[in-house]
Amino acid sequence: EERLRVFLQAWRDKQPKLVAWAEENIPEGFAVFDLPEAYRRKLRTSNACETLNSRIKRRTRVVGLFPSEESLERLVTAVLVEISEAWESGKSYLKPEN
């Protein structure tokens, strides 16, 4: 946060749009440091998102053409619920601290 403050001071006059963007967006990126270090190591990759997307794609590819947007939403929701239940009952990827 100190480095961000120094950066913002240095560039405030020369690049006001950049500074405005940085003030608004960069602190969100630092939110990851509020998590325990063990979580950060697991979250540094997008493997979980890629796996989730591939499982949805695999299930929707079987249907091919959906009759309506609602039918697509129902299938994707069902797949996500199924995956969520499996994650909750299976091994914990991120274990809550006691």
C-alpha positions as a Markdown table, in Angstrom:
| # | Residue | x | y | z |
|---|---|---|---|---|
| 1 | Glu | 0.0 | 0.0 | 0.0 |
| 2 | Glu | 2.9 | 2.3 | 0.7 |
| 3 | Arg | 4.3 | 1.6 | -2.8 |
| 4 | Leu | 1.0 | 2.4 | -4.3 |
| 5 | Arg | 0.8 | 5.7 | -2.4 |
| 6 | Val | 4.3 | 6.6 | -3.7 |
| 7 | Phe | 3.4 | 5.7 | -7.2 |
| 8 | Leu | 0.2 | 7.7 | -7.1 |
| 9 | Gln | 2.0 | 10.8 | -5.8 |
| 10 | Ala | 4.7 | 10.5 | -8.5 |
| 11 | Trp | 2.2 | 10.3 | -11.4 |
| 12 | Arg | -0.7 | 12.3 | -10.2 |
| 13 | Asp | 0.2 | 15.5 | -12.2 |
| 14 | Lys | 1.6 | 13.7 | -15.3 |
| 15 | Gln | -1.0 | 11.0 | -15.7 |
| 16 | Pro | -4.2 | 11.9 | -13.9 |
| 17 | Lys | -6.4 | 9.3 | -15.7 |
| 18 | Leu | -3.9 | 6.5 | -14.8 |
| 19 | Val | -3.9 | 7.6 | -11.2 |
| 20 | Ala | -7.7 | 7.7 | -11.0 |
| 21 | Trp | -7.8 | 4.2 | -12.5 |
| 22 | Ala | -5.1 | 2.9 | -10.1 |
| 23 | Glu | -6.8 | 4.4 | -7.1 |
| 24 | Glu | -10.1 | 2.7 | -8.0 |
| 25 | Asn | -8.8 | -0.7 | -9.2 |
| 26 | Ile | -5.5 | -1.6 | -7.7 |
| 27 | Pro | -6.7 | -1.9 | -4.0 |
| 28 | Glu | -9.1 | -4.7 | -5.2 |
| 29 | Gly | -6.1 | -6.7 | -6.3 |
| 30 | Phe | -4.5 | -6.4 | -2.9 |
| 31 | Ala | -7.6 | -8.1 | -1.3 |
| 32 | Val | -5.9 | -11.5 | -2.0 |
| 33 | Phe | -3.3 | -10.6 | 0.7 |
| 34 | Asp | -6.1 | -10.7 | 3.3 |
| 35 | Leu | -6.3 | -14.5 | 2.8 |
| 36 | Pro | -4.0 | -17.0 | 4.5 |
| 37 | Glu | -0.9 | -17.8 | 2.5 |
| 38 | Ala | -1.9 | -21.4 | 1.9 |
| 39 | Tyr | -5.0 | -20.1 | 0.1 |
| 40 | Arg | -3.1 | -17.7 | -2.0 |
| 41 | Arg | -0.9 | -20.4 | -3.4 |
| 42 | Lys | -3.9 | -22.4 | -4.6 |
| 43 | Leu | -5.7 | -19.4 | -6.0 |
| 44 | Arg | -2.7 | -18.1 | -8.0 |
| 45 | Thr | -3.8 | -20.2 | -11.0 |
| 46 | Ser | -7.0 | -20.4 | -12.9 |
| 47 | Asn | -7.2 | -24.2 | -12.8 |
| 48 | Ala | -10.4 | -24.3 | -10.8 |
| 49 | Cys | -12.1 | -22.0 | -13.3 |
| 50 | Glu | -10.8 | -23.9 | -16.3 |
| 51 | Thr | -12.0 | -27.2 | -14.8 |
| 52 | Leu | -15.4 | -25.7 | -14.1 |
| 53 | Asn | -15.7 | -24.3 | -17.6 |
| 54 | Ser | -14.6 | -27.6 | -19.2 |
| 55 | Arg | -17.2 | -29.6 | -17.2 |
| 56 | Ile | -20.0 | -27.2 | -18.3 |
| 57 | Lys | -18.8 | -27.4 | -21.9 |
| 58 | Arg | -18.7 | -31.2 | -21.8 |
| 59 | Arg | -22.3 | -31.4 | -20.5 |
| 60 | Thr | -23.7 | -28.7 | -22.9 |
| 61 | Arg | -21.9 | -30.2 | -26.0 |
| 62 | Val | -24.0 | -33.4 | -25.6 |
| 63 | Val | -27.2 | -31.4 | -26.1 |
| 64 | Gly | -25.9 | -29.4 | -29.0 |
| 65 | Leu | -28.7 | -27.0 | -29.8 |
| 66 | Phe | -30.8 | -25.7 | -27.0 |
| 67 | Pro | -34.5 | -24.8 | -27.7 |
| 68 | Ser | -34.3 | -21.7 | -25.5 |
| 69 | Glu | -31.9 | -19.7 | -23.4 |
| 70 | Glu | -33.9 | -20.8 | -20.3 |
| 71 | Ser | -33.2 | -24.5 | -21.1 |
| 72 | Leu | -29.4 | -23.7 | -21.3 |
| 73 | Glu | -29.6 | -21.9 | -17.9 |
| 74 | Arg | -31.4 | -24.8 | -16.3 |
| 75 | Leu | -28.7 | -27.3 | -17.5 |
| 76 | Val | -25.8 | -25.1 | -16.5 |
| 77 | Thr | -27.4 | -24.4 | -13.1 |
| 78 | Ala | -27.9 | -28.1 | -12.5 |
| 79 | Val | -24.3 | -28.8 | -13.5 |
| 80 | Leu | -23.1 | -26.1 | -11.1 |
| 81 | Val | -25.2 | -27.4 | -8.3 |
| 82 | Glu | -23.9 | -30.9 | -8.9 |
| 83 | Ile | -20.3 | -29.7 | -8.9 |
| 84 | Ser | -20.9 | -27.5 | -5.7 |
| 85 | Glu | -22.3 | -30.5 | -3.8 |
| 86 | Ala | -19.4 | -32.7 | -4.9 |
| 87 | Trp | -16.9 | -30.0 | -3.7 |
| 88 | Glu | -18.8 | -29.5 | -0.4 |
| 89 | Ser | -18.9 | -33.2 | 0.4 |
| 90 | Gly | -15.5 | -34.2 | -1.0 |
| 91 | Lys | -12.0 | -33.1 | 0.0 |
| 92 | Ser | -11.8 | -29.5 | 0.9 |
| 93 | Tyr | -9.8 | -27.5 | -1.6 |
| 94 | Leu | -9.6 | -24.6 | 0.8 |
| 95 | Lys | -10.1 | -25.6 | 4.4 |
| 96 | Pro | -11.8 | -23.0 | 6.7 |
| 97 | Glu | -9.7 | -22.0 | 9.7 |
| 98 | Asn | -11.0 | -22.9 | 13.1 |
